[in-house]
Each structure stands twice: as structure tokens, then as C-alpha cells.
Amino acid sequence: MAAELALPGAADTQRETMAWLASLAKERRLSPKTVEAYARDLRQFLAFLTNHLGEPPGVKAVLGLKPLDIRSFLAARRMDAVGSRSLMRQLAALRSFARHLEREGHGTASAFAAIRTPKVDKNLPRPLSASSAVAVTDRETRADESRKPWILARDAAVLSLLYGAGLRISEALGLQRRDAPIHGTDTITVTGKGGKMRSVPVIPPIQRAVEEYLHLCPYPLSPEGPLFVGARGGPLSPRIIQLAVEELRGALGLPDSATPHALRHSFATHLLAKGGDLRGIQELLGHASLSTTQLYTKVDAARLMDAFNAAHPRAGYKTP
């Protein structure tokens, strides 16, 4: 809890901050990275208030803030070239802390609710083509490398889960050995964001990729231990898979947007292009909101227009 102890603010603010962060992790079950980001957001805000108010802010001072005080902080962050998406998350963190203070009976923090959320342009996902996605998941694409065969098989199995089942990289690496989709197992249960669990179908090529990895893996894997392990037998780091995809980008001539997460985007986009139901795709991806999944309809429409403009003889015709 060193990061929380280092937070600016008066003693009562620090105590409430630690209680708030603990509740985020235990009650709301946010990921450690999200809790760390929220702690950093609040640290920056309290440091600003220390200068803005002339002293470390106590709980009473935080609750007594005016909307102008919060806008001043957001404006200062803008001057530091912080983007709208980061400001949106930072404001969400501050509102969460304010609600915590209210729940604990310290008073009402109306100023935080009065601030308009920064508008964020949603970037469309950038999927790979079907042929490129398949090539990325194929072990033979990297067969001439100096890496051991079992490591190549491991990477291929992980990437196959990202593209063939639409998993996040954290979900794939969070699978236990007993979860392995082998011997005809056609579904797996994954734990997504917020600890939400969902069942995902597993097609035969993924099963074969995982079976090959397990056949070649030199380490004994405990049923309760991780399914995918690193070169020394410990839990596999996401960075290793990211590096593997970076190398594949060079080998296949793919753009920088080709990342492990792009395989998940490709899974959704290719399903939609083949007539997949949007609500079903939402369930497969584990999206809490359908609006998030609907981004893929825009991707598909954009690709159709690109194809039209490139191929139709009157695409570039302008009415006189």
C-alpha cells in the first residue's frame, strides 16, 4: 500500500483514500491495473488541490469544492497534453472517490456531478484481414526461427484463442491447465472484466493448437496452475505474446495496428461480415454494453465503402 500512503492530502483524506482503493479491489473487483490508475488519478488531483488551495486538502475541503475548482484541474491537465480519454477516466475516478465520501457519511459532493464528461471520439477497431489473422496464428509462420518448438506451439495456441475465440490476452493467459480445451472439449469458461464469467465455443483448430502445445511443453503443469507458461516454467507474461506479434508484423509485412488485441477485433469483425448476430457477438466478447459491440458494425460499413470506392466504376463520379 506504499502508493496510497504517498498520496498528498490531509490525514483524513489519506485514510479515506486507502479505504476507497480497498473497496475498488475487493467489492467492485476492479483489476489491479485499474486500481493503480485510479490511485494515480487521485494523487494528481490532490497534488493540484494542495497548490490550488494552499494546503493539503482534508475531506471537508474536497466536499466543499466548486465546479470551477474541478474545471481548473481538468484545464491544467489539458495544458499537460492529456487527452480526452484519460481525462474521462480521471473524472470517473474522482467521482468514484466523491461517492465513497458520501457513502461514508461525510457529506454531499455535488460539484463532481456538475462537471460535463469530456467527449471522446471512439476509434474504430482495426482488424486484420482473414488471411493475415490465420497467418499470425499459424506456428509454421515462425518455424524457421531459433526458438524452441514448444514455445512456437505455445504462442500459436495463445494467438489462436485470441482470434478463434475472441479472448482478451489476459483471459487467455488466465486459463488454468484444467481449463484446456482438448480431447473434444468444445467450450471454455473464461473470466473477463469485473470478474464476469462467460462460456465461449472452441473450434477444432484451436483444440489442436492447444493439444500440440501441451504435447511439446517440457514442464509438468498443475491442474490449478496456468495453462500457458514461460520459458522457465512460470506464468507467461503478456509482453512475450506482444513481442511475438511484433516479430510477426515484420515477417508478414503487417501494420503497427496488428497487435494481439487486433486479433480479438478481427474475430468480431469477421463474424459480423459472415452474418453473425450482433447480440451473440456481444456475449462471445463479454461486452457489458451492446454499444461497444456496435462499433464493429461501423467497421464493417467502412470496409464496404472502401471496397465500393475502389471497385465501382462510378464511385468517384460527382454530380455536375
Backbone torsions as a table, in degrees:
resi	resn	phi	psi	omega
1	MET	NA	22.2	-176.9
2	ALA	-61.7	-37.2	-177.9
3	ALA	-63.6	-39.5	179.8
4	GLU	-68.6	-39.3	-179.2
5	LEU	-64.4	-27.5	-177.7
6	ALA	-84.1	-0.7	-178.8
7	LEU	-64.3	142.0	172.9
8	PRO	-68.6	174.1	177.7
9	GLY	113.6	163.8	176.8
10	ALA	-69.3	169.4	-174.3
11	ALA	-59.9	-40.6	-178.3
12	ASP	-69.1	-32.7	176.8
13	THR	-67.3	-40.5	178.8
14	GLN	-64.1	-41.0	178.9
15	ARG	-62.6	-45.0	-179.4
16	GLU	-68.4	-32.4	177.3
17	THR	-63.3	-45.1	179.7
18	MET	-63.9	-39.9	178.3
19	ALA	-66.1	-39.6	179.3
20	TRP	-64.2	-46.5	179.8
21	LEU	-63.0	-38.4	178.0
22	ALA	-63.8	-39.5	179.9
23	SER	-68.4	-33.9	177.8
24	LEU	-61.9	-40.8	-177.0
25	ALA	-77.0	-41.5	-171.8
26	LYS	-90.5	-43.6	-175.1
27	GLU	-89.3	-46.1	-179.5
28	ARG	-88.4	-11.8	175.4
29	ARG	56.0	41.7	174.2
30	LEU	-73.2	154.7	-178.9
31	SER	-68.2	154.5	178.0
32	PRO	-55.3	-36.4	179.8
33	LYS	-66.8	-38.9	178.5
34	THR	-67.0	-42.6	177.7
35	VAL	-61.7	-41.3	177.9
36	GLU	-62.8	-40.8	179.0
37	ALA	-65.6	-41.7	177.6
38	TYR	-63.1	-40.0	177.9
39	ALA	-62.4	-42.1	178.7
40	ARG	-64.7	-40.6	179.0
41	ASP	-61.2	-45.7	-178.7
42	LEU	-68.9	-36.7	177.6
43	ARG	-57.8	-44.7	-180.0
44	GLN	-64.6	-39.2	-179.6
45	PHE	-66.9	-44.9	-179.6
46	LEU	-67.3	-34.8	176.2
47	ALA	-64.7	-40.9	176.9
48	PHE	-62.5	-45.3	-178.7
49	LEU	-63.3	-34.2	178.9
50	THR	-58.7	-41.7	177.2
51	ASN	-77.1	-38.6	-175.6
52	HIS	-67.2	-39.9	-177.8
53	LEU	-96.2	-14.8	179.1
54	GLY	88.7	4.6	178.1
55	GLU	-163.2	159.3	177.7
56	PRO	-59.6	127.7	-174.6
57	PRO	-75.0	132.0	171.2
58	GLY	-89.0	176.8	-179.0
59	VAL	-59.4	-41.7	-179.7
60	LYS	-61.7	-39.3	179.7
61	ALA	-67.7	-38.8	178.8
62	VAL	-63.9	-43.6	-180.0
63	LEU	-69.6	-24.0	-178.5
64	GLY	-89.0	4.8	-179.0
65	LEU	-65.7	150.0	174.7
66	LYS	-99.8	158.9	176.7
67	PRO	-53.2	-34.9	179.7
68	LEU	-62.1	-34.8	178.5
69	ASP	-63.6	-43.1	-178.3
70	ILE	-71.3	-38.6	176.9
71	ARG	-63.1	-35.2	178.2
72	SER	-63.2	-39.3	177.6
73	PHE	-65.1	-45.4	-179.7
74	LEU	-64.1	-36.7	177.7
75	ALA	-65.4	-39.0	177.7
76	ALA	-64.2	-37.8	177.8
77	ARG	-67.5	-37.4	176.0
78	ARG	-60.1	-39.8	-180.0
79	MET	-66.5	-22.1	175.5
80	ASP	-88.3	14.4	176.7
81	ALA	66.6	30.0	176.0
82	VAL	-81.1	131.5	-176.7
83	GLY	-77.7	168.6	-177.1
84	SER	-62.3	-37.5	-178.4
85	ARG	-63.5	-42.6	178.6
86	SER	-67.5	-38.5	178.2
87	LEU	-65.3	-37.4	178.7
88	MET	-62.3	-44.7	178.4
89	ARG	-65.8	-38.7	-178.8
90	GLN	-65.1	-41.6	177.9
91	LEU	-65.2	-37.2	177.1
92	ALA	-62.5	-38.9	178.0
93	ALA	-64.6	-43.6	-178.9
94	LEU	-66.1	-39.8	177.6
95	ARG	-65.1	-38.0	177.9
96	SER	-62.7	-43.1	178.5
97	PHE	-64.1	-40.9	179.9
98	ALA	-63.4	-41.3	177.9
99	ARG	-64.4	-34.8	176.8
100	HIS	-61.9	-44.5	179.3
101	LEU	-61.8	-38.1	178.6
102	GLU	-66.1	-43.6	-179.5
103	ARG	-62.9	-31.5	-179.5
104	GLU	-82.1	3.1	173.9
105	GLY	82.6	20.5	-178.7
106	HIS	-83.8	-16.0	-179.0
107	GLY	137.3	-170.5	-177.5
108	THR	-103.5	136.0	179.1
109	ALA	-114.2	72.2	-172.9
110	SER	-73.5	-23.8	-175.4
111	ALA	-63.1	-34.3	-176.0
112	PHE	-68.5	-36.0	179.8
113	ALA	-73.8	-19.6	-176.7
114	ALA	-81.5	-9.4	-177.8
115	ILE	-86.6	129.9	178.7
116	ARG	-74.3	134.9	179.6
117	THR	-67.6	132.5	178.4
118	PRO	-58.4	139.5	178.6
119	LYS	-77.2	136.4	-179.0
120	VAL	-124.4	126.4	173.8
121	ASP	-75.8	123.9	-179.5
122	LYS	-78.3	118.2	177.4
123	ASN	-74.0	132.0	178.4
124	LEU	-69.9	139.4	174.9
125	PRO	-58.5	149.6	-179.2
126	ARG	-116.5	90.7	-176.5
127	PRO	-77.5	162.9	171.8
128	LEU	-87.0	162.8	171.0
129	SER	-69.3	160.9	-179.3
130	ALA	-59.9	-41.7	-178.6
131	SER	-66.6	-39.0	179.2
132	SER	-67.8	-40.8	179.4
133	ALA	-62.3	-42.1	178.9
134	VAL	-65.3	-40.2	179.7
135	ALA	-64.0	-38.0	179.4
136	VAL	-64.1	-35.6	-176.8
137	THR	-86.8	-3.7	-176.5
138	ASP	-88.0	123.0	-179.9
139	ARG	-59.3	-34.3	-175.7
140	GLU	-66.8	-19.9	179.0
141	THR	-60.0	-30.1	-178.0
142	ARG	-115.9	20.6	-172.3
143	ALA	-66.1	-21.7	-178.2
144	ASP	-89.0	4.3	-179.9
145	GLU	-78.4	167.6	-177.3
146	SER	-82.7	-3.5	-178.6
147	ARG	-68.9	154.9	-179.2
148	LYS	-67.4	147.3	-178.6
149	PRO	-55.7	-36.7	-177.1
150	TRP	-69.5	-31.2	178.4
151	ILE	-71.6	-40.0	175.8
152	LEU	-62.3	-40.1	178.3
153	ALA	-66.7	-38.5	178.0
154	ARG	-61.7	-49.8	-179.2
155	ASP	-60.8	-41.4	179.5
156	ALA	-63.2	-37.8	179.5
157	ALA	-66.9	-43.6	179.2
158	VAL	-63.1	-48.2	-177.9
159	LEU	-65.7	-31.2	176.3
160	SER	-65.4	-36.2	177.1
161	LEU	-68.3	-34.2	179.9
162	LEU	-69.2	-44.8	-177.8
163	TYR	-85.9	-41.1	-174.8
164	GLY	-80.6	-20.2	-179.4
165	ALA	-126.7	-2.7	176.7
166	GLY	71.7	25.2	-177.7
167	LEU	-78.0	150.3	165.2
168	ARG	-73.0	156.0	-178.9
169	ILE	-62.8	-35.8	178.9
170	SER	-65.6	-34.0	179.6
171	GLU	-70.6	-41.3	179.1
172	ALA	-64.7	-44.5	-178.5
173	LEU	-76.2	-12.2	177.0
174	GLY	-86.3	-5.5	178.9
175	LEU	-68.3	141.6	174.8
176	GLN	-92.9	163.3	-179.0
177	ARG	-56.7	-38.4	-178.9
178	ARG	-69.0	-14.6	178.7
179	ASP	-85.1	-5.1	-171.8
180	ALA	-55.7	126.9	179.4
181	PRO	-81.8	81.2	-177.8
182	ILE	-130.0	171.1	178.1
183	HIS	55.5	42.1	175.9
184	GLY	85.4	0.4	177.1
185	THR	-63.9	121.8	-173.5
186	ASP	-109.0	8.4	174.1
187	THR	-144.4	153.7	171.9
188	ILE	-133.2	153.2	175.6
189	THR	-105.3	123.2	-178.2
190	VAL	-117.4	152.5	177.0
191	THR	-104.8	115.5	-176.6
192	GLY	-98.4	-156.0	-178.3
193	LYS	-63.1	142.5	-179.9
194	GLY	69.7	15.6	179.8
195	GLY	74.0	11.4	-179.3
196	LYS	-76.6	135.3	-177.9
197	MET	-104.9	145.5	177.2
198	ARG	-147.3	155.3	178.3
199	SER	-99.5	132.6	-175.8
200	VAL	-126.0	130.5	176.8
201	PRO	-69.6	147.2	-179.6
202	VAL	-122.8	119.3	-177.6
203	ILE	-81.6	158.8	-176.0
204	PRO	-52.9	-40.8	179.2
205	PRO	-58.8	-34.0	177.1
206	ILE	-69.4	-43.3	178.8
207	GLN	-57.7	-43.6	-179.8
208	ARG	-65.7	-38.3	179.8
209	ALA	-64.4	-42.4	179.5
210	VAL	-68.7	-40.6	178.8
211	GLU	-61.8	-40.7	179.2
212	GLU	-65.4	-41.7	177.2
213	TYR	-60.3	-47.4	-178.6
214	LEU	-64.3	-34.3	178.9
215	HIS	-66.2	-35.3	-176.1
216	LEU	-93.3	-20.0	-175.6
217	CYS	-60.3	126.0	-175.6
218	PRO	-81.9	-4.6	-174.4
219	TYR	-104.7	142.6	172.4
220	PRO	-72.7	128.9	-175.8
221	LEU	-107.8	122.4	177.8
222	SER	-69.8	143.0	179.3
223	PRO	-55.2	-35.4	-178.9
224	GLU	-90.5	-2.3	179.9
225	GLY	-88.9	175.6	-178.6
226	PRO	-65.5	143.6	176.6
227	LEU	-69.7	-41.2	-177.4
228	PHE	-107.2	127.0	-176.8
229	VAL	-121.2	160.9	179.5
230	GLY	-83.1	-175.4	-175.1
231	ALA	-60.1	-26.4	-179.1
232	ARG	-103.2	7.3	176.0
233	GLY	95.3	-4.1	178.0
234	GLY	-85.9	178.8	178.9
235	PRO	-56.2	141.2	-177.9
236	LEU	-79.2	131.3	179.2
237	SER	-82.5	139.6	175.9
238	PRO	-56.9	-30.3	-177.5
239	ARG	-62.0	-31.6	179.4
240	ILE	-63.9	-41.5	178.7
241	ILE	-69.8	-38.1	176.9
242	GLN	-61.3	-42.2	178.4
243	LEU	-65.5	-37.3	178.6
244	ALA	-62.1	-40.3	179.3
245	VAL	-70.9	-35.8	176.6
246	GLU	-59.6	-41.0	177.9
247	GLU	-66.9	-38.1	178.6
248	LEU	-66.3	-32.7	177.1
249	ARG	-57.7	-44.7	179.3
250	GLY	-66.4	-40.7	-177.5
251	ALA	-68.6	-33.5	-175.2
252	LEU	-102.6	-2.4	-179.1
253	GLY	68.4	38.0	-178.1
254	LEU	-92.4	156.5	179.3
255	PRO	-72.6	168.9	179.5
256	ASP	-63.0	-21.2	179.9
257	SER	-72.5	-8.8	177.4
258	ALA	-78.5	97.8	-178.5
259	THR	-126.7	170.3	174.4
260	PRO	-54.8	-39.1	-178.8
261	HIS	-70.0	-26.3	177.5
262	ALA	-64.3	-26.3	176.6
263	LEU	-66.3	-37.6	176.0
264	ARG	-65.3	-42.8	175.7
265	HIS	-59.3	-41.8	-178.2
266	SER	-63.5	-40.6	177.2
267	PHE	-54.1	-49.7	-177.1
268	ALA	-69.5	-43.4	-177.4
269	THR	-65.1	-41.6	-178.5
270	HIS	-70.4	-35.1	174.6
271	LEU	-63.1	-44.6	-179.6
272	LEU	-63.3	-41.1	-179.7
273	ALA	-64.0	-26.7	179.4
274	LYS	-92.5	11.9	176.0
275	GLY	94.4	15.1	179.5
276	GLY	-63.5	145.4	179.4
277	ASP	-74.6	132.4	-175.4
278	LEU	-62.1	-40.8	-180.0
279	ARG	-67.0	-37.4	177.0
280	GLY	-65.9	-39.7	177.7
281	ILE	-64.6	-37.7	176.2
282	GLN	-57.6	-44.4	-179.3
283	GLU	-66.8	-39.7	-179.9
284	LEU	-65.0	-38.3	-178.3
285	LEU	-80.4	-20.1	-177.7
286	GLY	78.4	27.2	176.9
287	HIS	-74.9	133.3	178.0
288	ALA	-72.2	-31.8	-176.9
289	SER	-118.9	138.5	177.6
290	LEU	-66.0	-27.5	-179.5
291	SER	-61.2	-31.1	177.2
292	THR	-66.6	-43.7	179.0
293	THR	-66.6	-31.8	-177.1
294	GLN	-64.8	-15.7	174.7
295	LEU	-56.4	-31.9	-176.9
296	TYR	-71.2	-23.4	174.3
297	THR	-68.0	-34.2	177.1
298	LYS	-69.2	-37.6	177.0
299	VAL	-61.3	-46.3	-177.7
300	ASP	-64.8	-41.0	178.8
301	ALA	-64.0	-39.5	179.2
302	ALA	-64.6	-39.3	179.7
303	ARG	-68.2	-37.1	177.4
304	LEU	-63.4	-41.8	-180.0
305	MET	-67.3	-37.8	176.8
306	ASP	-61.7	-43.7	178.8
307	ALA	-65.0	-39.9	178.6
308	PHE	-62.7	-49.3	-177.6
309	ASN	-63.6	-30.3	-178.9
310	ALA	-80.8	-29.0	-170.2
311	ALA	-111.3	-29.6	-173.2
312	HIS	-77.0	132.0	-175.8
313	PRO	-63.7	-20.1	-179.2
314	ARG	-111.2	14.5	-176.7
315	ALA	-61.2	-38.2	-177.4
316	GLY	-93.3	7.7	-177.2
317	TYR	-77.8	132.5	178.4
318	LYS	-113.1	136.3	178.5
319	THR	-65.4	128.9	-179.2
320	PRO	-68.2	NA	NA
